[in-house]
């Protein structure tokens, strides 16, 4: 399958959803693991207590890719994550994460062709407020 066929077949729809409740202990534990020192991320009694901006990266869906996505996982590597924060994540939020393939593209490098797959998770709270967008890039080397 070429890149245009992959885009047409696999982008533009939500293929996985997850739901969870955010607990204060989880927010504090993640902030500590990140080396955070600001009270608003560490003290649940702080008037602006919230999760650190990269908190949504710790949340994963039940599927990394859509069913039948044609990839050879043994030839893949994680090419990093990016987070766009839209609103703070707070203790007590009931979060829904929705996964989709946002993009598929190719590049050529020293080792040959590489296929980039951008897995996007959008996070919403119980009022359907868009909290964050996390893009995760997966790369398959030497594809055809």
C-alpha positions as CSV (number, residue, x, y, z in Angstrom):
1,X,0.0,0.0,0.0
2,X,1.4,3.4,-0.9
3,X,1.3,6.5,1.4
4,X,-1.7,8.0,-0.3
5,X,-3.7,4.8,0.0
6,X,-2.7,4.6,3.7
7,X,-3.9,8.1,4.3
8,X,-7.2,7.5,2.5
9,X,-7.9,4.3,4.3
10,X,-6.7,5.0,7.9
11,X,-7.0,8.8,8.6
12,X,-10.1,10.8,9.5
13,X,-11.9,8.6,12.0
14,X,-11.6,7.7,15.7
15,X,-10.5,4.0,16.1
16,X,-10.2,3.8,19.8
17,X,-11.7,5.5,22.9
18,X,-10.8,5.3,26.6
19,X,-12.2,6.8,29.7
20,X,-10.7,7.4,33.1
21,X,-11.0,9.5,36.2
22,X,-8.1,11.7,37.2
23,X,-7.0,11.3,40.8
24,X,-5.0,13.9,42.8
25,X,-2.5,11.2,43.7
26,X,-1.9,10.4,40.1
27,X,-1.3,14.1,39.3
28,X,1.2,14.5,42.2
29,X,3.0,11.3,41.4
30,X,3.5,12.2,37.8
31,X,4.6,15.7,38.7
32,X,7.2,14.3,41.1
33,X,8.5,11.8,38.6
34,X,9.0,14.7,36.1
35,X,11.0,16.7,38.7
36,X,8.3,19.4,39.1
37,X,8.7,21.8,42.0
38,X,5.8,24.2,41.6
39,X,3.1,23.9,44.3
40,X,0.2,24.1,41.8
41,X,1.3,20.7,40.4
42,X,2.2,19.1,43.8
43,X,-0.2,20.4,46.4
44,X,-3.8,19.3,46.0
45,X,-4.9,22.2,48.4
46,X,-3.3,24.8,46.1
47,X,-6.1,27.0,44.6
48,X,-4.9,26.3,41.0
49,X,-4.0,22.6,41.5
50,X,-3.7,20.9,38.1
51,X,-1.7,18.3,36.2
52,X,1.6,19.2,34.6
53,X,1.2,20.0,30.9
54,X,2.7,16.7,29.7
55,X,0.4,14.6,32.0
56,X,-1.8,13.3,29.1
57,X,1.3,11.5,27.6
58,X,1.0,8.9,30.4
59,X,-2.5,7.9,29.2
60,X,-2.7,5.3,26.5
61,X,-5.6,3.7,24.6
62,X,-6.3,0.1,24.1
63,X,-5.0,0.2,20.5
64,X,-1.9,1.9,19.2
65,X,-3.0,1.6,15.6
66,X,-6.2,0.8,13.7
67,X,-7.1,-2.8,13.1
68,X,-5.3,-4.2,10.0
69,X,-2.9,-1.3,9.7
70,X,-0.2,-2.8,7.5
71,X,3.0,-2.2,9.5
72,X,6.0,-4.4,10.5
73,X,6.3,-3.5,14.2
74,X,9.7,-5.1,14.5
75,X,11.1,-2.5,12.0
76,X,9.6,0.4,13.9
77,X,10.7,2.9,16.5
78,X,9.2,5.6,18.6
79,X,10.0,9.0,17.1
80,X,8.7,11.1,20.0
81,X,5.6,12.9,21.3
82,X,4.3,16.4,21.2
83,X,1.6,17.9,23.5
84,X,-0.6,20.8,22.8
85,X,-2.4,21.9,25.9
86,X,-5.9,23.5,25.5
87,X,-7.1,23.6,29.1
88,X,-5.8,22.3,32.5
89,X,-6.3,18.7,33.6
90,X,-7.7,18.7,37.1
91,X,-8.3,16.1,39.9
92,X,-11.8,14.7,39.5
93,X,-11.9,15.2,35.8
94,X,-13.5,12.3,33.9
95,X,-11.3,12.2,30.8
96,X,-12.2,10.6,27.5
97,X,-9.3,10.0,25.1
98,X,-10.0,9.5,21.4
99,X,-7.4,8.0,19.1
100,X,-7.1,8.6,15.4
101,X,-4.3,8.5,12.7
102,X,-3.7,12.2,12.0
103,X,-1.2,11.7,9.2
104,X,0.9,9.3,7.3
105,X,3.9,10.5,5.3
106,X,7.3,9.3,4.1
107,X,10.8,10.6,4.2
108,X,14.2,9.4,2.9
109,X,17.1,9.2,5.2
110,X,20.6,7.7,5.4
111,X,19.1,4.2,5.9
112,X,16.5,4.6,3.1
113,X,12.8,5.2,3.0
114,X,10.9,5.7,6.3
115,X,7.2,5.7,6.9
116,X,5.9,8.1,9.6
117,X,2.6,7.4,11.3
118,X,1.2,10.2,13.5
119,X,-1.1,8.7,16.2
120,X,-3.2,11.5,17.7
121,X,-5.1,11.3,21.0
122,X,-7.5,14.2,21.8
123,X,-8.5,14.4,25.5
124,X,-11.8,15.9,26.7
125,X,-13.2,16.3,30.2
126,X,-16.8,15.6,31.5
127,X,-18.0,18.9,30.0
128,X,-16.5,18.0,26.6
129,X,-13.8,20.7,27.0
130,X,-10.9,19.9,24.8
131,X,-8.0,19.5,27.3
132,X,-5.1,18.4,25.1
133,X,-3.8,16.9,21.9
134,X,-1.0,14.4,22.0
135,X,0.7,13.4,18.8
136,X,3.0,10.3,18.9
137,X,5.1,9.5,15.9
138,X,6.0,6.0,15.0
139,X,8.5,5.3,12.2
140,X,8.9,2.1,10.1
141,X,12.3,2.0,8.3
142,X,12.8,0.8,4.8
143,X,9.2,0.2,3.8
144,X,7.8,-0.5,0.3
